[in-house]
Amino acid sequence: MTFRSLLSVTGHWLLFVCGFRQSTRSRSGEEPQTTSNRQPATKGRALIAILLLAGCAPSPVWDELTIEPSKDDDRMVVTISTTFELHARNERVRARVEAAQSAAGSNTDAWAVRFARLNSEQESVTYTRSRGALERVIRTARIGGDELQLLFSDANITADVLQGEGWRELTFYPGTSGRATREQRQRFEAELALWSQAVGRYFTAVDQLYSYLDERPQRAPYLFAALMSEKGVDGSEPVVSEDEQPLIDSVGKAMDEIAERMDYQEGHAATFAEEADLIFNPFPARVTIRPPGEVLVSEGFTSGKDALVIEPVDLYASIASLEGQWISPDPLAASLREQTPTAAELAAQPRHSKKVVSSTEVARAVAAQLARPRTYRVRWRAAV
């Protein structure tokens, strides 16, 4: 994924602290004047873009489980691929990766233990190294359908393999995740509270700006230009009065505060997004199911190419659709899109915002969006 396409997704990052649909006040401004000569982003927006690129990258230890049922009987091939990041972003991540590599190399990692429980008909292990460093471990086993539950016996997941006349079915019933440590849960809750407070202040600052523009819609092009660091076609700075500057400064300060929270989080071995997955997702890997026949019923899975997938929790993308439900347009989210709208385009959009957004409301919304399906079920047509 390119840097710009990544920003297209993570430009909605602010949504991960947005929430339920709220009653709002509609606003609109007059047709704006066109401006150009885009200037570099503010410190907050630039820092956020960099941190998002790191924070949304794959986990430094990435597990993917593939389950391939047989077309002829209830046997299946299970494969776990563990990939290690060889260019760690900080010392804590490097220590985490090295510990995982050491465990995998000595056959004492979690997946080695899980596969040891299986009464497999065939099993193989492949190690891939790059310049001497362990980069990937792939374990493959051929097992009977009744063995699959053993693979998840240390997780709060029930796996059922059923068959009927002309069909076979695989179902997972996930329970509450127990993958996160107490320390990780406490850190996530504390960090979420701080995020929620910072975003609540950002919403308040934007609401005050939009309330001002309610009464003076003709000023929208100028204030959005100041907020987005744009100059006019003649290179002039946007005209902002002494009364308006504090409104712009307040929004900018709120952006910087959020950026600082992101900067602090990047120092951890596990990112905020990874901890969300540990807390809300009981599956210890990304799971891919490859049905050997026509899929008759699918529930809970994400559809992929010739496969059904159980994705890890995506703290950012999973709630990107909520953009605009609390404030619209969202200046910060807009500034990080692949095609950043101009100040004139933002000024032309209808404006709405919620007067008061509490940190509790924000945190509750995040948790609700991270809820997982209670059932994953796939039924396919079996060979006759």
C-alpha positions, 0 to 999 in steps of 0.5 A: 500500500502506498503512503498516499493510499494509506493516508486515504484510510488513516485520514479517518483515524479521528473516527476511532474516537467518534461515536453513535449517531447524534442529533445535530444542527445543520449549517451551510455557508456561501459559495467560497472563493477559490484558493490555491498555493497549498502550504505545508500542514500544521505541526499537529497534522504533519506529526499525525500523518507520520504517526499514523503510518507507523501506528497502522502498520502490520503488527511486528509479529504477524500471525495468519492461520489458513484452514483448507477443508478437504472436498472429499471428507472431514479432514483439513489442512491447517497452516499458520504463518508467523512473520517477524518485522526485521526493521523494528521502529523502536527498542521495545518493539525490537526486544519483542520481535527478538523474543518471539524469534527466539521462541519460534526458533526453539519450538516453544512459541504458542503455535508450536504448543498448539500444533503439538496438541494435534494428532496430525496425519502429516506435519511440516515446519519451514523456516525462512531467514534473511541475512541470518535473521528469522523472518518467517515460520510456516507450520502445516498439518493435516488433521481430522475435523474433530482436531480443530478444536484443539488448535483453539483450546487455549482461547475462548473459542468453540469450533464445530465441524458438521456435515449433512446431505450434500453439505459441510459446515464450519462454525466458530463461537467466539467468547470474550477475549482473554489474550490481553494482560491485566496491564494491557487492559489497564493501559488501554483504558487509561489511554482511551480516557486520555484520547477521549478527553482530547478528542472531546476538546477538539469537537468543542473547538470545532463547534465554537468555530462553526457557531461563529460561522453560523452568523458569518457564513461569508467568513468560512473561506478565509477561516478554513484557509487559515486552518488548512494553511492555504494562501490565496492565488496571489500568495497572500495570507488569509485575512483573519481578524483578532476575534477570529484568530483564537477560534483557529488557534483553539482548533489547532491546539486541539489537533496538536494535543491529539498528535502528542497523544499519538507520539506518546503511544508510539513508544510502546512495544504494542500500539494502541491498535494492537492492544485493542485487538488483544482485548476485543478479539479472541482469535490469536491470528488472522483466520482465512477459510478456503471452502472446497465447494460452492458457499451456501451460507456465510455469516460473520466473515469478511469475503476475500478472493476465494476465501472467507476471513476473520480479520483482526480488530482494526481500530481505525478502519472499522469505524471510518464510516462514522465520519461526519456523525459528530462534526462535519466537515472534519478539518483534521480528517479532511487534511489527511485524505488522499485528495485533500479538499481545498479550503473553498471546498470545505467552506462550501460543505454543509456544516453541523456539529454537536454542542457537547461531546463528553469523554465518556460518550466518546469512549463508550462509542469506541467500545461499541464499534469494536464489538465482534460477531458472536458467530462465524459460520460457513456452509459449502456444497460437498462432493457427492 
